[in-house]
Amino acid sequence: MSDDVLVSARGLEVHFPIGRGGLRRKPAGLLRAVDGVDLDVLRGETLGLVGESGCGKSTLGNALLRLVPSTGGSITFDGTDITGLEGRGLKELRRRAGMVFQDPFASLDPRRTVAQTVAEPLEVHGLRKGRDKAARVAELLELVGLDPAVAGRYPHEFSGGQRQRVGIARALAGEPDFLVCDEAIASLDVSVQAQVLNLLRRLQRRLGLTLLFISHDLSAVRHISDRIAVMYLGRIVEIGPASAVGSDPQMPYTQALLSAVPLPHPALERQRERIVLRGDVPSPAAVPSGCRFRTRCPYVFEPCDDVDPALQPAGAPGQQAACHLHGVVGTPATADAEGLTAHP
Amino acid sequence: MSAPTPVLEVEDLRVRLRTPRGPADVVNGLSYSVGPGETVAVVGESGSGKSVSVLALLGLLPRGVATVTGRALLQGEDLLTMPPERLRQVRGPGAGMVFQDPMTSLNPVLTIGRQLVEGLRAHSDMDKAAARRRAAELLGEVGLPDPDGALDRYPHELSGGMRQRVIIAIALSNSPALLIADEATTALDVTVQAQIIDLVEKLQADHGTGVIWITHDLGVVAGIADRVLVMYGGRCVEDGTVDDVLEHPAHPYTRGLLGALPDLAQPAVDGVVPDLATVPGTPPAPTDLPPGCVFWPRCPVRGDARCETEQPPLVQIGPSSGALPHRAATWCTETSALGTESSGEAR
């Protein structure tokens, strides 16, 4: 199995101190954006990561790429521990693992031409020079479906979808193995979303890329992913094959999330039972004891208060859910008062 | 949905904006009506004129830049010819509006209570205490926990979903006959979106409010709308009951939109997820609309000689399942039925 794993996190934590202001130096609290994540991204797969805003999915994506420092746990990339990587090693990681950002209007430098933007990774990593470089830029633009003739233009001359293509070309410049797409289609119109989704799928197949596709749009994630991971309050609460998680979710949170996705079929919509969750997501600065979903869960029962559920097999082969409904497995909550426990 | 006097009746609404690149025809002859308790969804891509068309109704477009013509009767009174003072009285008890972004449509330096009370007192002779009691009631009605406490809180203390509830409470504070929601749930998570939609449907059932729901999310439309109006290039290219338009789309553009949607209900064919159908190109610039069918430059069908040169009228096509006619503005409903269905599904 381990040969098939490209990126792996064990007990990964990203905690931010909050309320550190003025003259007082002591942080008033701890925001647990990512709070003990075990995750394997398999070589060549598209892993979809879904969850509501504030669940920590973007922070997790950033942490896997070492774009935010982790405060606990470890990250492995292609067999190497990259948790504390620095210098040349980190630079090589930057080449091998790229990012496509959400907002194509903010993630491109308005003063640089498309060619300059796409060529920058080539220069930084000393990959191509002179005429080779121009040829590679043209090749990359063609790869993402842009006319190489547009290389001399500036971002403002492009539509949102075209800009997102430029962002993808830039991310592909260093021939990465791993690409994190963080809400890469969120700001685009439906028809343009479809173009970008098709493009990502085509590129993934053609270049053998491994994708982490972060989105709050379950329909899009279901469409593009081989496996889906569901995140809630800094933790992966369900993971499994896209078909299984998408049609037979085992964790009550996933069930509620899926039932809330509106479907474009009026007849189906009318007869659908929607599981409406009570209240808002609790603050990641005050994570509930035991199961973190228990404050909104319709099935809450006794062990949920005291035992923090671990992921365990449930449903289809390869599917796992962190829920006591499938048997009480996990860490008793009492020891976890001030982050005293190291995650196993 | 037939017969009762409509809350809103829009006839041949046109909006022209003055821009540096010449006059832009953003809305070009829009006609529709909203009955009491009815929800009309207006769908289309960005730039199709959805938002401008409702901003024009409420006189919220900058004067001197926008020229609005046509008729828009709100309970019999024409909004477009109304003097500004009368319009101000109408916004509120006549028509409430919920904007897209819950983060920016509340005043950050005033408490929630103050913002609600302001709206209430502007349209009635309620005293402060009564208005405050009514405000707390309204917050309770939209499902805000601890309504009394919420009155003294500032917008930044509330989550996005809670803020959107406050905005809906403000829009509903004077029991308007018409509620306009412009991408009201777009910025929210699906779980919160479901809560808000349930809320609007409940309030609508209680008060008989007519709703215009502007969105680009066809899933939301399927859940909430009675009637759908598809806009493209400032025109209505298709309208009818929600079942007719979503289940039997006639216009190539509507078909394109539906085909481009990843569908959670039917994702895989023999374990293989097919690519999505796409609509190539971008919507036309309102300064430079094509002379024929507005969709012609991007249309995969183009099945008629008139497509390029002659504007298709909005006419009834085929049988309709409901009381409303199913209409589309296209020269080629027949050919398109064959054309994009196959390419859309199979590709």
Chai-1 contact restraints between the chains, C-beta under 6 A:
chainA,res_idxA,chainB,res_idxB,connection_type,confidence,min_distance_angstrom,max_distance_angstrom,comment,restraint_id
A,E52,B,D189,contact,1.0,0.0,6.0,A-B,restraint_1
A,S53,B,D189,contact,1.0,0.0,6.0,A-B,restraint_2
A,S159,B,T282,contact,1.0,0.0,6.0,A-B,restraint_3
A,D189,B,E45,contact,1.0,0.0,6.0,A-B,restraint_4
A,D189,B,S46,contact,1.0,0.0,6.0,A-B,restraint_5
A,V190,B,L257,contact,1.0,0.0,6.0,A-B,restraint_6
A,V190,B,A260,contact,1.0,0.0,6.0,A-B,restraint_7
A,S191,B,A260,contact,1.0,0.0,6.0,A-B,restraint_8
A,S191,B,T278,contact,1.0,0.0,6.0,A-B,restraint_9
A,S191,B,V279,contact,1.0,0.0,6.0,A-B,restraint_10
A,A194,B,A260,contact,1.0,0.0,6.0,A-B,restraint_11
A,A194,B,L276,contact,1.0,0.0,6.0,A-B,restraint_12
A,A194,B,T278,contact,1.0,0.0,6.0,A-B,restraint_13
A,Q195,B,T278,contact,1.0,0.0,6.0,A-B,restraint_14
A,L197,B,L276,contact,1.0,0.0,6.0,A-B,restraint_15
A,N198,B,D275,contact,1.0,0.0,6.0,A-B,restraint_16
A,N198,B,L276,contact,1.0,0.0,6.0,A-B,restraint_17
A,S219,B,P262,contact,1.0,0.0,6.0,A-B,restraint_18
A,S219,B,L264,contact,1.0,0.0,6.0,A-B,restraint_19
A,A220,B,P262,contact,1.0,0.0,6.0,A-B,restraint_20
A,R222,B,L264,contact,1.0,0.0,6.0,A-B,restraint_21
A,R222,B,P267,contact,1.0,0.0,6.0,A-B,restraint_22
A,H223,B,P262,contact,1.0,0.0,6.0,A-B,restraint_23
A,H223,B,V273,contact,1.0,0.0,6.0,A-B,restraint_24
A,A260,B,V190,contact,1.0,0.0,6.0,A-B,restraint_25
A,A260,B,T191,contact,1.0,0.0,6.0,A-B,restraint_26
A,A260,B,A194,contact,1.0,0.0,6.0,A-B,restraint_27
A,V261,B,V190,contact,1.0,0.0,6.0,A-B,restraint_28
A,V261,B,L264,contact,1.0,0.0,6.0,A-B,restraint_29
A,P262,B,G219,contact,1.0,0.0,6.0,A-B,restraint_30
A,P262,B,V220,contact,1.0,0.0,6.0,A-B,restraint_31
A,P262,B,G223,contact,1.0,0.0,6.0,A-B,restraint_32
A,L263,B,G219,contact,1.0,0.0,6.0,A-B,restraint_33
A,L263,B,A265,contact,1.0,0.0,6.0,A-B,restraint_34
A,P264,B,L218,contact,1.0,0.0,6.0,A-B,restraint_35
A,P264,B,G219,contact,1.0,0.0,6.0,A-B,restraint_36
A,P264,B,A222,contact,1.0,0.0,6.0,A-B,restraint_37
A,P264,B,L246,contact,1.0,0.0,6.0,A-B,restraint_38
A,P264,B,L261,contact,1.0,0.0,6.0,A-B,restraint_39
A,H265,B,A222,contact,1.0,0.0,6.0,A-B,restraint_40
A,P266,B,A222,contact,1.0,0.0,6.0,A-B,restraint_41
A,P266,B,V242,contact,1.0,0.0,6.0,A-B,restraint_42
A,P266,B,D243,contact,1.0,0.0,6.0,A-B,restraint_43
A,P266,B,L246,contact,1.0,0.0,6.0,A-B,restraint_44
A,E269,B,A222,contact,1.0,0.0,6.0,A-B,restraint_45
A,E269,B,G223,contact,1.0,0.0,6.0,A-B,restraint_46
A,R274,B,A194,contact,1.0,0.0,6.0,A-B,restraint_47
A,V276,B,A194,contact,1.0,0.0,6.0,A-B,restraint_48
A,V276,B,Q195,contact,1.0,0.0,6.0,A-B,restraint_49
A,L277,B,T191,contact,1.0,0.0,6.0,A-B,restraint_50
A,D280,B,S159,contact,1.0,0.0,6.0,A-B,restraint_51
